[in-house]
């Protein structure tokens, strides 16, 4: 197992760092954080021109044919810059779901426009009783002739406020895994209301209410009552990639804290000479490296098609879900009052760490999954 980056991946990492340093300064990140949409259409267009949006999709559908490690390298740099965009929702969740379960006609119709960024999708999974296992999905889809009627609520759906279409995981039969189906719903469908949830985390997560939303059976992705298996495959890939984003944020917190401790003078010496400050910074570094190597092991196993990739994905997310918020907390200890200064910008990473802690499953969820996969 070789987890070192290839020459191409190193070039991608360096070019992404240079581009984001230039085109996504802290002022723009703060502006996106405070805006209603939560992202910059101009930056999104530039990311598309760079080939980033379609990187995870096959070349035959207009994508870049990158593997998951390639995508992870890119997302680590996006996390380092704390960039919010619909890339994960639209491509890593929705795009890969279409690739996994969609018909050839659906792939041809949808994936090229997803790959070039002109079509943005969201993926609605979680509900008021929050969870990432099939028993938490209860939004109903009842058949009516050749159509289906959706009723219920989805909560904490990222990027739904800007989505042209939304993939909805809904219940079409009793049971757990076998009763779930994926539907492609227009963002402006009759009976669908979208509301950005208030909150401190900055990421625009939405509440979606479905009131007799009628859609044709041609909107089904994959098989009726067979939606969970392809979604579970997508979920592992999307989870590993979001871990890479979290690693990037942790790396930035480490660098900010280390630099600040060297330059901050107290009692006539840099605070980096204080044992407790050193402890905090070392803890951030340990959390970062633990998350980094578990993440890239998971990405490698997914790329190799290993049967034990699920355990590694959950290990990576458990480590990152614990490590990112703890790193943010340690960074605030190092910075003291400076860390709370909005102009300084460290709060952006703190907010992101809180939001991503539970997204795609928190540490407790993934530890339980590891035990289940290992038959413990």
C-alpha positions, -999 to +999 in steps of 0.1 A: +000+000+000+016+032-012-002+063+000+023+088-014+010+112-041+018+106-078+034+133-098+001+142-113-016+144-079+012+166-066+008+189-096-030+190-089-024+198-053+001+226-060-020+242-088-051+241-066-033+258-037-020+285-060-054+290-076-073+292-044-047+315-028-053+339-057-090+335-065-105+326-031-090+351-006-103+352+030-126+382+021-144+361-006-148+331+018-164+354+044-186+370+017-199+335+007-204+326+043-226+356+048-245+355+015-279+339+010-267+315-017-236+303+003-213+302-028-198+323-055-211+316-091-180+333-104-157+310-084-178+280-094-174+289-131-137+291-126-136+258-109-155+243-138-130+258-163-102+243-143-118+208-148-124+204-111-162+200-112-161+170-135-130+154-121-148+125-104-169+116-135-159+095-165-145+111-196-174+097-217-198+119-198-177+150-200-157+144-168-120+143-160-118+105-153-100+111-120-099+084-093-111+091-058-076+098-045-073+126-072-106+140-059-095+137-023-063+157-031-085+185-046-109+184-017-080+187+008-071+220-008-107+232-008-108+224+029-075+242+034-090+273+019-124+267+036-142+270+002-179+263+002-193+251-031-219+226-043-192+203-057-196+176-031-234+176-032-237+179-070-210+155-081-198+133-052-234+126-040-258+132-068-235+127-098-221+094-085-256+082-076-267+088-113-235+070-124-242+041-100-279+036-106-291+057-135-301+044-169-278+051-198-303+077-210-303+094-176-265+094-176-263+109-211-289+136-202-276+146-168-239+139-163-224+162-190-241+192-176-232+182-140-196+178-151-194+213-166-211+229-137-242+242-156-265+219-137-264+218-099-279+189-079-285+183-042-292+150-025-319+148+002-314+119+027-319+130+063-352+138+080-364+153+114-353+120+131-317+124+119-297+094+109-277+079+080-291+043+081-321+031+061-344+030+091-343+068+094-358+073+059-395+077+062-406+103+035-433+084+016-435+079-022-469+064-031-476+051-065-505+066-084-508+051-119-476+059-138-466+085-112-454+087-076-466+112-050-441+123-024-451+135+011-428+143+040-399+164+051-362+163+045-338+183+069-302+194+067-300+191+029-268+209+017-270+232-013-307+226-019-313+263-021-294+266-053-301+231-068-318+228-102-328+192-093-328+172-061-323+134-057-346+123-029-343+090-011-378+080-002-397+050+012-418+031-013-424+000+008-422-011+044-389-025+057-355-010+058-331-013+029-354-030+005-381-004+007-362+026-005-361+043-039-342+072-054-362+099-072-350+128-093-372+158-084-372+192-101-362+220-076-393+240-086-418+211-085-453+219-075-458+212-038-421+214-029-410+242-006-373+249+002-362+269+033-326+276+044-323+267+080-311+293+104-279+285+123-244+294+132-225+270+110-226+291+079-232+262+054-266+266+038-285+235+049-322+234+039-355+221+050-375+205+021-412+200+025-430+177+001-468+182-001-482+159-027-453+163-051-462+143-081-434+130-103-433+105-132-419+070-128-393+080-153-377+100-125-367+069-106-329+062-105-323+025-105-349+000-093-380+006-072-373-006-036-336-010-047-323+025-039-303+018-008-276-005-022-264+020-049-267+049-024-246+030+002-219+026-024-220+063-032-221+072+005-187+055+012-171+074-016-186+107-007-176+102+030-140+095+022-138+126+001-154+148+027-128+135+052-101+149+028-118+183+030-117+181+068-080+172+067-073+203+047-091+224+073-072+208+102-039+214+083-047+251+080-055+253+117-022+237+125-003+262+104-022+292+117-016+282+153+021+274+148+027+307+130+008+327+156+026+311+185+060+320+170+051+356+164+030+363+196+053+377+223+043+374+259+065+380+290+092+389+265+093+356+247+073+339+219+044+319+234+056+289+213+081+284+242+053+277+266+047+240+273+010+242+273+009+261+239+032+234+225+008+207+238-021+223+220-002+226+187+011+190+189-024+178+196-036+196+164-008+180+144-016+145+158-053+149+150-044+161+115-020+133+106-043+107+121-071+119+099-049+123+069-036+088+068-068+071+076-085+091+049-059+083+022-060+047+032-098+047+027-095+065-007-068+040-018-089+010-008-120+024-027-098+030-058-085-006-055-120-020-050-110-037-017-137-055+002-126-040+035-130-004+023-161+002+043-143-002+076-116+022+065-141+048+054-158+047+088-125+048+106-115+079+086-148+096+093-147+087+130-112+101+133-120+133+113-153+139+130-135+139+164-103+155+152-115+186+133-136+201+161-109+193+187-083+209+165-104+240+162-108+240+200-070+237+205-064+264+179-087+288+199-067+280+230-035+290+213-049+322+198-070+332+228-090+364+219-074+367+185-092+335+174-126+351+180-118+381+158-140+379+128-114+397+106-088+370+115-110+343+099-103+313+121-139+311+131-147+300+095-129+267+102-145+264+136-179+267+120-171+242+093-158+217+119-190+218+138-211+213+106-191+184+092-189+166+125-223+150+119-226+152+081-226+117+066-225+103+101-207+114+133-180+095+151-204+074+171-223+063+140-191+052+123-177+034+153-209+014+155-206+007+118-171-006+122-182-029+149-210-042+127-188-047+097-163-066+118-191-087+133-182-076+169 
